[in-house]
Amino acid sequence: MAGRTGPTSASGKAKVSGNAVKHGLRSNRWMSADEQKGFDNLVADLELEYKPSTATQRILLERIAMSTTKLRRLHLIEDARFHNARIDDVVNRFKFQSSGKKPEIEDIERSEASALPPLALLETLSRYQTALDRQLSKAIGELMTLKAHELALIAAAPFVPL
């Protein structure tokens, strides 16, 4: 008896392409179209700044761009969670108000200033940010070291007149 070979149509293959994805670390679909555009622009800017001359320098440059893009996403997530917490706080404060009176602007402003997302979420986001900051600093440091070594080799090379 022959074993199953999986889907054969393009649409079937597309449906199962994400099966068994556990963490997405090797995913090439982790960026939205806007993030991809920002990523591509950042890579172009970094290439102008660092002028990578080796494959290793290009890898480090892309690592810098990936870490930066993920940090930007993290900031958007954090901002959205604070925004949602403020809305939830306002809704909850006035949800069961029996008088039917609309909340005063001062009450809404007070709620916005004091509302926080769950502490566990903030701690998790903070850990991710710390890890990404370290990855970014390390990649920048490694790239700068390689570029400095490259410049030292050029400076040490004997001058050969034409």
Secondary structure by P-SEA (a helix, b strand, c coil): cccccccccaaaaaaaccccccccccccccccaaaaaaaaaaaaaaaaacccccaaaaaaaaaaaaaaaaaaaaaaaaaaaaaaaaaaaaaaacccccccccccaaaaaaaaacccccaaaaaaaaaaaaaaaaaaaaaaaaaaaaaaaaaaaaaacccccc
